[in-house]
Amino acid sequence: MILRPTLSVLLLACAALGCVGCESEPVSGSVPTGETSISDVITEPEQKNDETTGADSDRGNDRTDLMKDQPDRDAPTAYNPLTEEEQYIILEKGTERPGTGALLNNKAAGTYICRQCNAPLYTSDQKFESHCGWPSFDDEIEGAVLRRPEPSPLDSRTEIVCNNCGGHLGHVFLGEGFTDKNTRHCVNSVSMRFVPEGEELPAKIVLDR
Ligand SMILES: [Zn+2]
C-alpha cells in the first residue's frame, strides 16, 4: 500500500518527462486510477505539439504568400531577340518574298514554333504543299493562333498572329479546297522556327504584362 502512491507519483513524473520505458510497464491494471491520469499527462503535451505544428504551418503559408508576391527572378523579361528582317515581318506585319522562305520546302517531321516566343504553332502533319510560295498549313495547334480580320475595308484577308506574343505570322484563307479542312494558313518562314521530332522544344516565353 505504501508503494502504490509512490509508484503513481513516479509514473506521473515519468510520463510528464516523456519516459518511454515506463510508459508501457505499469499500466497493466496494477494502478487502475493512475491510468487515466497518465493518459491525460501524455496527451496534453501532444496537443501542445499539434498547436505548435499548426502555428508553424500557418507561418509557412505566410512565407509562401510572401514569396508569391516577390517577382520571380527566373521569369523571362523579353522575347527572343529579332534581326531586322524578323522585326519587319513579325512586328511590322511584313511579308517575305514568295518562294524564298527557309521552311517553304521543309518536309521533315517536327514542330513549327513561334520565332519570337517559342510557342508551338503547327505540326509537320498540318503542313501541305500549296505552291503559293509560302509554308502552308491546314490547321494549327489548338489555341496557338489568333485570327484578326484586316482593319482596312479594301483588304478582305484575315491576319493570323501568335496567340501568346501577338507576333505576325501571315494570313489564313478558307474555301480553297486544298485539303479536307479547306483552310490554308499562309505563314512566313521568318515568323517560325522548326524543331525536328525528337529534339526538345524550348520553353515558351510568357511575359507578365
Ligand atoms: Zn509568339
Residues whose N, C-alpha, C, O or C-beta is under 5 A from the ligand:
A	BS01	ZN	C114 Q116 C117 N118 A119 C162 N164 C165 G166 G167
